[in-house]
Amino acid sequence: NKFKYLANCYDDQLRDESYFIFSNICAGTEKQIQAVIDTDLFDDFQNKLQDWSLGFKVSKDIFFSISNAILNGTVEQIGHLSQQNVTYSIFKFIQRNNFEQNNNNGDGHKEEDMAMIVLRALQTIEKIVFSIDPVLAKQIMDKCGGVAILNQLYFKQEYQTSSIQDILTMLIQFCANTN
């Protein structure tokens, strides 16, 4: 499959650029998202998102592939992604994003905008997983250390806007209600 080749090719520059292309494909139609899902690339994405040896821009492009698929996908597609451990990867990305921002290694994206994208993706996937299997939703949040990470974000000075606080409050309450 050509998608798999691009994501795993030996040419670092071509491979890194392919993640940007995948993020755009996943911002498309359900059929386009399904084409990426059918190649099993999200399993690769979630593994690579946890690899801090990749440049931060590459990690962001991989994250955008996941978040775009979550925000634009069907309930079935999001359920499939949840089975591929993408929630854990999103929480790992939150930690990486915070590290990069704290060390002034961001790439020009406004930190607040990134937080909103991350939180909307988490909110979407957790609502769907919870509606399908509340026990699984609790296990996912526990495995990810979700409550601790969300609480850190809640008290972070940069995220004091009402829209971010509202989503964080909802996610923290969600975690508390699943315990």
C-alpha positions in Angstrom: 0.0 0.0 0.0 1.3 3.4 -0.9 0.1 5.0 2.3 2.1 2.5 4.3 5.2 3.0 2.1 5.1 6.8 2.7 4.7 6.4 6.5 7.5 3.9 6.8 9.9 4.8 3.9 13.6 5.2 4.5 13.7 8.7 3.2 13.3 10.7 6.4 12.2 13.9 4.7 9.6 12.1 2.5 8.3 10.2 5.5 8.1 13.3 7.6 6.2 15.2 4.9 3.8 12.2 4.5 2.5 12.8 8.0 1.4 16.3 7.0 -0.3 14.8 4.0 -2.1 12.2 6.2 -3.3 15.0 8.5 -4.9 16.7 5.6 -6.5 13.5 4.3 -7.9 12.8 7.8 -9.4 16.3 7.8 -11.4 15.2 4.7 -14.4 13.0 4.2 -15.4 9.8 6.0 -14.3 7.8 3.0 -10.9 9.5 3.1 -10.5 8.8 6.8 -11.6 5.2 6.2 -8.9 4.8 3.6 -6.2 5.8 6.2 -7.9 3.5 8.8 -7.9 0.6 6.4 -4.1 0.8 6.0 -3.6 0.3 9.7 -1.6 3.5 9.9 -3.2 4.6 13.1 -1.4 1.9 14.9 1.9 3.3 13.5 0.8 6.8 14.3 0.1 6.1 18.0 3.5 4.4 18.3 5.3 7.2 16.6 3.5 9.9 18.6 5.2 8.4 21.7 8.6 8.6 20.1 10.3 11.7 21.4 13.2 11.2 19.0 11.0 12.5 16.2 11.0 16.2 15.7 8.2 18.1 17.4 6.7 19.3 14.0 6.5 15.6 12.9 4.8 14.7 16.2 2.3 17.5 15.7 1.5 16.3 12.1 1.0 12.8 13.4 -1.2 14.2 16.2 -3.2 16.2 13.7 -3.8 13.0 11.7 -5.3 11.4 14.8 -7.3 14.5 16.0 -8.6 15.2 12.5 -9.9 11.7 12.1 -11.5 11.9 15.6 -13.1 15.3 14.9 -14.3 14.4 11.4 -14.9 10.6 11.6 -18.0 8.6 12.2 -18.9 7.0 15.5 -17.7 3.7 14.1 -14.4 5.1 13.0 -13.8 6.8 16.3 -14.7 3.5 18.1 -12.1 1.8 15.9 -9.5 4.4 16.8 -10.2 4.1 20.5 -9.3 0.4 20.2 -6.0 1.3 18.7 -4.9 3.2 21.9 -5.1 6.7 20.4 -6.4 8.2 23.7 -3.2 7.1 25.4 -1.2 8.7 22.6 -3.1 11.9 22.9 -2.2 12.1 26.6 1.4 11.4 25.7 1.2 14.2 23.1 -0.2 16.6 25.8 2.9 15.9 27.9 5.2 16.4 24.9 3.5 19.6 23.9 3.8 20.9 27.4 7.5 20.0 27.5 8.1 21.7 24.2 6.2 24.8 25.1 7.9 25.0 28.5 11.3 24.8 26.8 10.3 27.4 24.1 10.5 24.7 21.4 7.0 25.4 20.0 6.7 26.0 16.3 4.5 29.0 16.1 1.2 27.5 16.9 -0.5 29.4 19.7 -0.4 27.2 22.7 -4.0 27.9 23.6 -5.1 26.8 20.1 -3.2 23.5 20.4 -4.8 22.9 23.8 -8.2 23.5 22.4 -7.6 21.0 19.5 -6.2 18.4 21.9 -9.1 18.8 24.4 -11.8 18.7 21.7 -10.3 15.4 20.4 -10.3 14.0 23.9 -13.8 15.1 24.6 -15.1 13.6 21.4 -13.4 10.2 21.8 -14.3 9.9 25.5 -17.9 10.7 24.9 -18.2 8.0 22.3 -16.2 5.4 24.2 -18.2 6.1 27.3 -21.5 5.7 25.4 -20.4 2.3 24.1 -18.6 0.9 27.2 -18.3 3.0 30.4 -16.0 0.5 32.0 -13.6 0.7 29.0 -13.7 4.5 29.2 -12.6 4.3 32.9 -9.9 1.9 32.1 -8.5 4.1 29.3 -8.5 7.2 31.5 -6.8 5.3 34.3 -4.2 3.8 32.0 -3.4 7.2 30.6 -3.1 8.9 33.9 -5.8 11.2 32.5 -6.9 12.8 35.7 -3.5 14.0 36.7 -2.7 15.3 33.2 -6.0 17.1 33.0 -5.6 18.6 36.4 -2.1 19.9 35.4 -3.6 21.6 32.4 -6.5 23.0 34.5 -4.1 24.9 36.7 -1.7 26.0 34.0 -1.7 29.7 33.6 -1.8 29.7 29.8 -5.1 27.8 29.8 -7.3 30.1 31.8 -9.7 31.0 29.0 -13.3 30.0 29.7 -13.7 27.7 26.7 -10.6 25.6 27.7 -11.6 25.6 31.4 -15.1 24.4 30.4 -13.8 21.5 28.4 -11.2 20.6 31.1 -13.9 20.8 33.8 -16.1 18.5 31.7 -13.3 16.0 31.1 -12.2 16.0 34.8 -15.8 15.5 35.9 -16.1 12.7 33.4 -13.1 11.0 34.9 -14.5 11.5 38.4 -17.9 10.0 37.4 -16.2 6.9 35.9 -14.3 6.1 39.1 
